[in-house]
């Protein structure tokens, strides 16, 4: 390719000034001298041309292909309905058709969900794929999307490209969907109290009414019919501390787009306003202060403590008015206010006719209705005044055989105890024998069938046994020597860990459940950690159901006795449901309400102004007969860039320059000769005219 180039010896403004002066001089000369001045003008023009330094440039050019960017939306909303299949089909067809266009190089880029909750960012990806492309090489842009895009530029000018944008929209115009929207969703609640949740069912193409099911911790607690588009309220009771998982699910519409957003899960953290504990000590003894100090050290515990100092058999005739003791308010505690307590502890308490039999019936009823009872036994448990001889025997996990063994021994974990959350990994238990001090007394007892002690004493005598009674829990500690650990006898032992875990297990702390399934994100991308606590030797596989209904099975490995775990990488953002047998857990990967699922309908209106502003087009791919219509691809030099069944691209005729040859026109001998000839001609003409005159 040949072209003319100028490289002036003076700056262009200076040269332009000279040109103006020369032009004026030539005009005046022609007016004054007539046609003879034309030669002077030619000579001066040649001088100016020489200063402009013209050159003939010959370029060796290699044509290059134009670039068309094809941006494919692979976000979460593109997995709904038949959009994924439609996207795969159209992408493959576009790749095939671009292969027949010799002068176009397509650049395909698949765009997943943005980080965090940024949604679909197609134009950010477009800028990255065109970062190394010269603007003049861009022939066009094709976007394959459902139209739900979250980084749309404000205008075609803000887009910054001079090429047509063609948008191919997946999905259907008549899509139907129904979803739950939480309006008021409390994150915390007081244990034992009810709270209100407000929600709304939204739908398009529905019936106006829908059935809503409410579950708490996997158990159905309510089912009702509600009007769509109108907020409704529901109440739920916070049953325990820790996460109370409330699930609200609306029935699916026939043929709706997705059921992912038909369910909202709200984990409500149960907070105990005050843990009310009733401690009844049968007599003053060394371990009494250990229990009291332990419970009083917890600011969240409201302790009511009574010690029996003057049992009925010690009547000595002293007038009541002269005693500095208060009466034991048995009726108030065990009849009127028994349900106010979260835990009742009998510490070395013997049946001394202080409590009538009817009161023990109340305690049994209290436990079976969800209360907790701990019996810390001493020698009295093996006597005729034993609590096992009262109506409490129906719920106690063991019965004494009448013997009290008094000898030094080290409390040890049983096989069950190594797996139980109350005693697993107690500090010092890893040694053999355990690295803690001796206890000196144990009450010999037989545990009931089905009860497995978690601590044992000499000759495998049960030391600590736990049991469940209907909705409540009972613990039996068959020694009153835990205070030896608290006093540091033989370097003591983990009494704080043991007794606190025991108390929290009795009050149904979720972290201490024997059978539990837990899942939480690790903070490293989409990684999720799954834990399965079980008393069994093996753990069942865990089934994970993703937001779109896709399932996978996880095999867990034992990391500690009774504790199995694994991690997995979530492929989708949103709520995942995990099941292992009858246990269920939920984990939300990413934001709780992803932008991708806030608006699930495919849309042609959002990108229309931008596409038409660049000279491009926007169209749906789905046909009425269920097929997919892929437009033809054409190169168009002028005129419209889209038709009913085709889309066009601007050819740029771009090329790479492989070599350049420059031929100066105003330098060298021939240029000097031309200038000399012009001056000589001017001299001859003017000289001849002078002689004639």
Secondary structure, DSSP 8 states (H G I E B T S, - for coil): -EEEEE--SS-HHHHHHHHHHHHHHHHHHHHHHGGGHHHHHHHHHHHHHHHHTEEEEEEEEEE--EEEEEEEE-SGGGGSTTHHHHHHHHHHHHHHHHTT-TTEEEEEEEE---STT----HHHHHHHHTTTS-GGGEEEEEEEE-S--S---SSHHHHT-SSEEEEEE-S-TT--EEEEEEEE--SEEETT-EEEEEEEEEEES--SEEEEEEEETTEEEEEEEEETTSEEEEEEE--SSEEEEEEEEE---TT-S-SGGGEEEEEEEEE-S-EEEEEEESS--TTHHHHHHHHHT-TTEEEEEEE-SS-GGG-----GGG-------HHIIIIISGGG-SEEEEES----SSS-HHHHHHHHHHHHTT-EEEEE--GGGGSTT-GGGSGGGGT-SEEEEEEEE-S-B--EE-HHHHHSTTTTT-TTTTSSS-SS--B--EEEEEE-TT---SEE-GGG-EEEEEEEETTEEEEEE--S-THHHHTTGGG---HHHHHHHHHHHHTT-GGG-SSEEEEEE-SSTTEEEEEEE-SSSS---EEEE-TTS-EEEE--EEEETTEEEEEEE-SSSEEEEEEETTEEEEEEES-TT-HHHH--S--SSTTHHHHHHTT-EEEE-B-TTS-B---EEEE-SSS-SB-SSEEEE-----EEEEEEEEEESSSSHHHHHHHHHHHHHHHHHHHHHHHH-
